[in-house]
Structure formats: C-alpha cells, structure tokens
Amino acid sequence: MNDKLKVLVKLDLDCGEAEVAAQGHVTAKSIQALYVVVKRANHLKEGLHLVVDVSHARVEPAAMEQLQACSESHHLPESIDPLQSECNISVLAPTDLAPARPGTHPAPRARSRAMSLAA
C-alpha cells in the first residue's frame, strides 16, 4: 500500500450526502489534510451527511481515535474549524479495525449518482 494520502470526494446533493474516501497512510500528521477536505465538503450544503471512508487506507490508531472523536462530537478540531460548524460525520473504518464507537462502521458502502470533486 502506498504511503501517500489520496483523497476523493463523491457528492450527492439530492440525497444530502458526501463521501470523502481516503487511500494510503492516514497518520496523526496527514489527518490534518483530510480534515481540510472534510471541512470544504461540509460547507457545500447545510446539513450534509459526510461519510469519511478510510476502509481502504492504513490508519494509525491515534488518527482513528481522532476521526471517531469528530464523529461523536459532530465537530472538526478547532485548529481546522475555529468556528466549530456542525459536521455530521460517519467513519467507515478499515476492516481490520473493529468499530469501537457509535458512528464508526466496519465496511464501505457504495454511492450512486456521485460526482467527483477536486479537493
């Protein structure tokens, strides 16, 4: 697996959902870039449900804990979003990580009628 972080955003405005899919290596450092993409996606439409799919990535435990905390609090870290906008996040964890908290799901879901956006 490649260590470089690759992120793809799939958006379905009709259903009010966006998927931010990450591949590569998600570390406590690289997760900051992922948060920036999630923040941009979150501001596309009010009330958007965001699915952060890291099921095809290698995720360090510290990074997974941060994602789960964001899912529980419905906010991105203050350093990324100082205004603390509401952010409805669900996390799709890698299959080798058991879902430890609500809002974390072990398997990826398919998205139809999705449009890819440049991050």
C-alpha positions as CSV (number, residue, x, y, z in Angstrom):
1,M,0.0,0.0,0.0
2,N,1.2,3.5,-0.9
3,D,2.1,5.8,2.0
4,K,0.9,8.9,0.0
5,L,-2.5,10.1,1.1
6,K,-5.0,10.2,-1.8
7,V,-8.5,11.7,-1.2
8,L,-11.6,11.6,-3.5
9,V,-14.8,13.4,-2.7
10,K,-18.1,11.9,-4.0
11,L,-21.1,14.2,-3.7
12,D,-24.8,13.5,-4.0
13,L,-26.6,16.7,-3.3
14,D,-30.0,15.2,-4.0
15,C,-29.5,12.7,-1.1
16,G,-27.6,15.3,1.0
17,E,-24.6,13.0,1.3
18,A,-20.9,13.3,0.6
19,E,-18.2,10.6,0.8
20,V,-14.6,11.6,1.5
21,A,-12.6,8.5,0.6
22,A,-9.0,8.2,1.6
23,Q,-6.4,5.8,0.5
24,G,-2.8,5.4,1.5
25,H,-1.5,6.0,5.0
26,V,-3.5,8.1,7.5
27,T,-1.3,9.3,10.3
28,A,-1.8,11.8,13.1
29,K,0.0,14.3,10.9
30,S,-1.6,13.5,7.5
31,I,-5.1,13.6,9.0
32,Q,-4.9,17.4,9.1
33,A,-5.1,17.4,5.2
34,L,-8.0,15.0,5.4
35,Y,-9.8,17.3,7.8
36,V,-9.3,20.3,5.4
37,V,-11.1,18.3,2.6
38,V,-13.9,17.3,5.0
39,K,-14.3,20.9,6.0
40,R,-14.6,22.0,2.4
41,A,-17.1,19.3,1.7
42,N,-19.1,20.1,4.8
43,H,-19.6,23.7,3.6
44,L,-21.1,22.7,0.2
45,K,-24.6,22.3,1.6
46,E,-26.0,22.8,5.1
47,G,-27.0,19.6,6.9
48,L,-24.8,17.4,4.6
49,H,-24.1,13.9,5.9
50,L,-20.4,13.2,5.5
51,V,-19.0,9.7,5.3
52,V,-15.3,9.5,5.8
53,D,-14.2,6.3,4.2
54,V,-10.8,5.1,5.4
55,S,-11.7,1.4,4.8
56,H,-9.0,1.2,2.0
57,A,-6.3,3.1,3.9
58,R,-3.8,2.2,6.6
59,V,-4.9,4.2,9.6
60,E,-2.7,4.7,12.7
61,P,-4.7,4.2,15.9
62,A,-4.2,7.8,17.0
63,A,-5.7,9.1,13.7
64,M,-8.6,6.6,14.0
65,E,-9.3,7.9,17.5
66,Q,-9.3,11.5,16.2
67,L,-11.8,10.6,13.5
68,Q,-14.0,8.8,16.0
69,A,-14.0,11.8,18.3
70,C,-15.1,14.0,15.4
71,S,-17.9,11.6,14.6
72,E,-19.1,11.7,18.2
73,S,-18.8,15.5,18.7
74,H,-20.1,16.4,15.3
75,H,-17.2,18.9,15.0
76,L,-13.8,19.1,13.4
77,P,-10.8,20.0,15.5
78,E,-10.8,23.7,16.5
79,S,-7.4,24.2,14.7
80,I,-9.2,23.2,11.4
81,D,-12.5,24.8,12.0
82,P,-12.3,27.7,14.6
83,L,-16.0,28.5,14.2
84,Q,-16.9,24.9,15.1
85,S,-19.5,24.4,12.5
86,E,-21.8,21.4,12.9
87,C,-20.3,18.5,11.0
88,N,-22.3,15.2,10.7
89,I,-19.6,12.6,10.2
90,S,-19.7,8.8,10.0
91,V,-16.5,6.9,9.7
92,L,-16.0,3.7,7.6
93,A,-13.1,2.1,9.3
94,P,-10.7,-0.5,7.8
95,T,-12.0,-4.0,8.1
96,D,-9.0,-4.9,10.4
97,L,-10.3,-2.3,12.9
98,A,-13.4,-3.3,14.9
99,P,-15.9,-0.5,15.3
100,A,-15.1,0.8,18.8
101,R,-17.6,3.7,19.0
102,P,-21.0,4.7,17.5
103,G,-20.7,6.4,14.1
104,T,-17.9,4.1,13.0
105,H,-18.8,1.3,10.5
106,P,-16.5,-1.5,9.5
107,A,-17.3,-1.8,5.8
108,P,-17.6,0.5,2.8
109,R,-20.9,1.5,1.3
110,A,-21.5,2.1,-2.4
111,R,-22.5,5.5,-3.7
112,S,-24.6,6.0,-6.8
113,R,-25.1,9.2,-8.9
114,A,-21.9,10.6,-7.4
115,M,-19.9,13.5,-8.8
116,S,-16.2,13.6,-8.2
117,L,-14.7,17.0,-7.0
118,A,-11.1,18.1,-6.9
119,A,-10.0,18.5,-3.3
